Amino acid sequence: MPPLPIKDLLKEPFGPYPDCDILDPAFKPQGTKLLQLERLRLQRDGQYIGLDSIERYLEPPTASQANPSPVYLFGVLVIQELAWLSSAGRIILTKELNKRDVKLSNPRSSQNSRKSTQLRELRLEPLYGQTPGFGEGFKIKVWLRCQKENAAMFMTAKDYPASLIINSRDQHRSYEILSIDRTIYDISRNFLERYRLVALIAEIMDAYKLDSNRPEVDDPPDLEVETFITAYLLQHKQKGLSYTTIFSSEDDAPAKPLLRHISRAEMRSIFAAHSAWLLAFYLRAPRKKCPIDIRSWCTFIHKVRVAKEASKSGNWGETYEDDEIWDPDTDESYASIAKTLAKFGGLATGWERRLINAITKASVTKSDSGSPEPRPHIARRSKRALNYDPDFSPESTPGCSDSEYDSDSVSPPFAAPRILLHMSQPPVLRPGRFIWDCPIPKCGRSIDLLKLTPQDLEAVKDVIFHVYVREKQYLNLRDVNVQRALCQMVSHHYCHDHLGLDSANLTPQKQKLFLSELSNKWHLRESPPSF
């Protein structure tokens, strides 16, 4: 039987071998590049284990929590250059290459006799010297076995903001993980989701210039979490609008890829599942770098624990959280919350002390800045679960409302940043309709372009736009004049009804400047986007 092509011999990875045997101790990647592993697997005591278990503790675990057994990581490394290999590594891989050549080239003889005929002798140097195809040589893939050291980093490394980094004990090498084995991924989802939330909160705080000390006395207790949810949904929607138009062929109509719909309930369930871990994570951060209000977060955690005790909790959705971290005690005290935080390492007394210190410092800071005193800790609430999700349900009647605001009172207070989150997005009409609905919860304001009211037209200051829209002198909603008129009506609603700004008191110059800024933000220029 003729010898197999070289590419067939290199199709499957070699190994596994310890990284200390394969890699040259003197080799270091140039610049900020790291060695990259694919198909990550993790083992302890011969059993597969996930990052949820390995990276569970934020603080050093107690004696009862600690596991002294080492953790080993396995991954496929593509050897880009022979300089990466040690002398022993070259010998090991050359030997396996020739064994594989004999076995695959002589399948019958290798099965029926103890000694197979070797048709050729292969070496690594000629393989990497050849230039088939696009001028690249052959590349050997090898399974590495490394002993893990230090904590894994996901989306927290400065030079690798979107990467999972794991360190090996040999030469203290750092590996960038490109892919994870499905079995390991399923038992690492909590770890990955938690650090995705950390990155999301940092991105939102930076993008919208939010202040961690923004909650005031009259704010709803979970306003901060709802603000993060609102910001994420707006970002998610903006990503869908920003995709480049795709043409499958010259004659086909343009199409845009659609992102999966994400509801507020789904996002709330994710924040709820990891709320205790997030609190523990930020309590360990320096005060100046803590983006959340600790008191508000404690309130949210208490609501989560109450909801978990309810028989049905549709508002929180299905989660894949680790139920073992939640202490069965649903008391509202800091000591009770500290028991849950202690599941991430350390002692409950230490976490309680951190909680009290963080809230005390925040209260002193607000008092010194002239802000009103914060509300007392966690108001008593009914253990009835919340069931209203504004994405899918109509508002309940006043008698059945689950809202914490009375039906006769004004709309719940919204901090200015939340209004600005909505104002930063272009108006979107109902699918197939000519109606714009205000996206701010509990507002209820709508603008029907086919049935404009005097209140709607009052906001259109430009006479040309006024007549143009009122008389319906346009062919479709892509008309820039229609969109600019809608821009004026929507911006007037935001400013007058939500920000309390009276546009009548603004000078024409200021009105023009304000509308110009919104138009630029919404990209209403010569080629406006379709709604």
Secondary structure, DSSP 8 states (H G I E B T S, - for coil): -----HHHHTSS-EEEEEHHHHB-TT---STT--EEEEEEEEEETTEE--HHHHT--SS---TTT---S-EEEEEEEEE--GGGB-HHHHHHHHHHHHHHHHHHH-HHHHHH-SS--------HHHHHH---TTT----EEEEEEEEEEEEEEES-BTTBTT-EEEEESGGG-EEEE--B-HHHHHTSHHHHHHHHHHHHHHHHHHHTT--TT---TTS-TTHHHHHHHHHHHHHHHHHHHHS--B-SSTTS--B--------HHHHHHHHHHTHHHHHHHHHTS-GGG--S-HHHHHHHHHHHHHHHHSS--TTT------GGGS-S----SHHHHHHHHGGGSS-HHHHHHHHHHHHHHHHHHHHHTT------SS----S------TTTS----GGG---SS-TTS------HHHHHHHHTS---B-TTSSEEE--STT---EEETTS--HHHHHT---HHHHHHHHTT--SSTT-HHHHHHHHHHHHHHIIIIIS---GGGS-HHHHHHHHHHHHHHTT-SSS----
